[in-house]
Amino acid sequence: MNASSNLILITLLVELGVAAAVASSLARSVTFKRLLLEPHRSRRDSLKLIAMVCVPLMLGVWIRVRVPNFLAADLAFEATILLALLMGPLAAIAGAVLLAVPAVLHHEYLALPVNLLVAAVAGAFGRFADPEDVWSFSPMIDLSIYRWVTRNLRRPQLDRQILLLVLVASMQFGTSLLAQFHPRYFYALHSDVWWVELLICATAPIIVGIPLKIWNAVRVERKLEEQGRLLLEARLDALQRQINPHFLFNTLNSAIALVREDPARAETMLEDLSDLFRHALADQGESVTLAEEIALAKRYLAIEQVRFGERLRVEWVLDSQADNARLPPLLLQPLVENAVRHGVEPSATGAQVKISTQRRGTSVVIKVTNTVSAPGRPGNGVALDNVRDRLNLLHDVQGQFQTALKDGVFQARIEVPA
């Protein structure tokens, strides 16, 4: 094996590393991930995405024409194919023009028409293929071929992933031949040794597949996050409709008992119940202010005050500077409900429920506690888990929500950004 073949093999290895490094760097960018996964991009967003992919690789082409024997920096061929598969032929053509500029300035005049042809062919395939076939394209060629053979032995069918593999390898072979016959006007790796040329053609699909694998992992992660958000929204919706039947029946029974004795108080109680239901079932978006949550908790406690009378003693210690803090809807009311359920209901003498808010620098601390000597009962785990999950999702403050139930004393503490 001569020195030229050694240089080509080293170049192929470095190309794999360059492709992985560039794809990983882009995957860390929040803007890139947003633009890449946006289903309907504006023209401006498309141009931003093209620039983010092409600008570093344009520098790679420029390095290749300036630095002797550093050929691995030029991934214009593979980048053009990626743009065509992910964004369509028009975006690929724009990227092909950008990527060809350094080469054309170096008098490689065939670079532009070849890039445009590659963009058109790969773009046509992208329109023909299912997006999932593109995203799941594997750089592990041996596994792809093995799966294709075993699958088609059972049921012959057109496999677009294998078709893409063959298409990329074929276009790479065509550019290698062109570079061999016109080395002054076009650059591509090529070799007279057949197995080295085979490696060149086999490496091209791997270089295309590496960014697809890395970016598909980002895409899958985003899908899981979205599914988690939808699940929590569904759980919130269930919580909004999960008004405790015992609370509802007890409230209605208390109102019925008051109708003859104190009609005005019964009317007030039913108005509070109506406001509570209206607030709980309303679509309030991702967050509400702490002041709104306190107002809802006060309605709930006003109803329970009628039921329990002197057995329920409420203490509010509120910091007005904390009122504008944002938190998920229906966050405070389940905590107050747990304090009442574990403090007042099991105790013959009742208990005090204390709700306090305090602004501490850039944070707001919310505490709900009760005082009682009666033995505790199992807590409402579903509601409290729901509170914790929604708080973490909105504020990303893992560990800033704690609850405890010991000897009938319920305690909850929340800390959110001010």
Beta strands, then each sheet from edge to edge (+ up, - down):
strand 1: 288-289
strand 2: 312-317
strand 3: 326-327
strand 4: 351-360
strand 5: 363-371
strand 6: 401-406
strand 7: 409-417
sheet 1: 1+ 3-
sheet 2: 2+ 4+ 5- 7+ 6-
end
